[in-house]
Amino acid sequence: MKLLSILFLQATPMEAVFFGSGKAWVVLAVGATILLGLVGWIWRAQIRLKELEQRMKSMDAEQTKP
Amino acid sequence: MKDRVALVASGALLLYVIAMTALVPLGPGLIALEPVEATPLQRFEVVGLGTHFAGQTTQTRVFVGQPGAVWEWRVLEARDNSRLLVEAVWPEKLKSKSLDVFVYHPTDGTLLLENALHVDHLPVDAATAFPPLSQPIPSGDGLGLHFPFQPQIFESIRNLLWHVPMWFTMFLLAGIGFVASIRQLGSNRLLPADGQAEAASRVALFFGLLGLITGSIWARFTWGTWWVDDPQLNGALVTVLVYGGYSVLRASLEDAMLRARLASAYNLFAFVILVILLLILPRFSESLHPGKGGNPGFNAYDLDSTLRLVFYPAVVGWGLLGWVLYRLGLRMDLVTRWMESLDPPLDPGPSTTPNSPLP
């Protein structure tokens, strides 16, 4: 209900431009895309790091074998 | 695993912050009381922003005066949602030449514009008092979720959800670097703490730069200029430069142990300077910045329940993202050093491309 009340209260010219023309949704879409891209990039980096860390551990373990 | 949980939590919180920043409207407020040209001192237009004057005009009431000496003007019509035509009613004498305007609207609630009008045509008597209003003013209850209206700031109040958490995150990471530097200084060996201090300070610098950029944009819209000669702003810039100097210092030293000791000592001073320049000095000098130099902070007036609904998740979300970036940098440094130490250097794998986050 609160979300509905938000959407139906846009009345002044500035609000009409920002919300009525759908620009608020454009801002939301652009912001969400940038954020999700960043999160995806970090996620992928973490996966690659994990692989390299495992290689590092296994190589170190091999070197320390008697 | 913890890093991934932190990343997902930060992504979800920041997605929520972006959605709320874009979709929650600004609350109503008054921005001017303008005399109607043909009838000065008789008819005025009350100009609002985010108001809903066009509805429920008969229940809208307008008052002028000063505390203890308030009287009512007649509402003639609402020209649109943001303009209300009113007819002035003047008493025999005033309490003050400067008059505030109050508007009560069933949806918007009670709105105030301080010092809206300066009146010279009536005598002033500071002891003037008017009887209390005969009808009580109910509080507005028709407004949904909205950000608080503040003069000068207007829609840019949304930037609070971005600008302030940047500095909180910088403090968090600078604090991590500070503790790590203390640990390194307490040892004669090269500890992982040195790498932690480096990674934390690097991300702290990044968030400090974001804080400067978001603050400068905000200043442009509220103060009219990108930068002012203000102790808070200058202190923030100096702080960021000091942390930039930390990176330069590290890059200039070859010997790892010497670099660790010097950089750790420098980092201690950098954190102390951060606290002094951003938290202490601006409070003892005049400053335009909210919360400094006698200015009330947002917490006092503006951080209302709607802002808190978004501000706290924003602080946690940015803090978590800062933590994730710090951990990522730390792990990347470790792996990079290990790969460089191999002879021949390790091929990072077939999936690594020129755009890969890894070297």
Chai-1 contact restraints between the chains, C-beta under 6 A:
chainA,res_idxA,chainB,res_idxB,connection_type,confidence,min_distance_angstrom,max_distance_angstrom,comment,restraint_id
A,K2,B,G144,contact,1.0,0.0,6.0,A-B,restraint_1
A,K2,B,L145,contact,1.0,0.0,6.0,A-B,restraint_2
A,S5,B,G144,contact,1.0,0.0,6.0,A-B,restraint_3
A,I6,B,G144,contact,1.0,0.0,6.0,A-B,restraint_4
A,I6,B,L145,contact,1.0,0.0,6.0,A-B,restraint_5
A,L9,B,P25,contact,1.0,0.0,6.0,A-B,restraint_6
A,L9,B,G144,contact,1.0,0.0,6.0,A-B,restraint_7
A,Q10,B,P25,contact,1.0,0.0,6.0,A-B,restraint_8
A,A11,B,H52,contact,1.0,0.0,6.0,A-B,restraint_9
A,A11,B,N81,contact,1.0,0.0,6.0,A-B,restraint_10
A,T12,B,G50,contact,1.0,0.0,6.0,A-B,restraint_11
A,T12,B,N81,contact,1.0,0.0,6.0,A-B,restraint_12
A,T12,B,S82,contact,1.0,0.0,6.0,A-B,restraint_13
A,E15,B,P25,contact,1.0,0.0,6.0,A-B,restraint_14
A,A24,B,A22,contact,1.0,0.0,6.0,A-B,restraint_15
A,A24,B,L23,contact,1.0,0.0,6.0,A-B,restraint_16
A,V27,B,A22,contact,1.0,0.0,6.0,A-B,restraint_17
A,L28,B,A19,contact,1.0,0.0,6.0,A-B,restraint_18
A,L28,B,A22,contact,1.0,0.0,6.0,A-B,restraint_19
A,G31,B,I18,contact,1.0,0.0,6.0,A-B,restraint_20
A,A32,B,L15,contact,1.0,0.0,6.0,A-B,restraint_21
A,A32,B,I18,contact,1.0,0.0,6.0,A-B,restraint_22
A,L35,B,L14,contact,1.0,0.0,6.0,A-B,restraint_23
A,V39,B,G11,contact,1.0,0.0,6.0,A-B,restraint_24
A,I42,B,L7,contact,1.0,0.0,6.0,A-B,restraint_25
A,A45,B,P357,contact,1.0,0.0,6.0,A-B,restraint_26
A,Q46,B,D3,contact,1.0,0.0,6.0,A-B,restraint_27
A,R48,B,L358,contact,1.0,0.0,6.0,A-B,restraint_28
A,L49,B,R331,contact,1.0,0.0,6.0,A-B,restraint_29
A,L52,B,V335,contact,1.0,0.0,6.0,A-B,restraint_30
A,M56,B,W338,contact,1.0,0.0,6.0,A-B,restraint_31
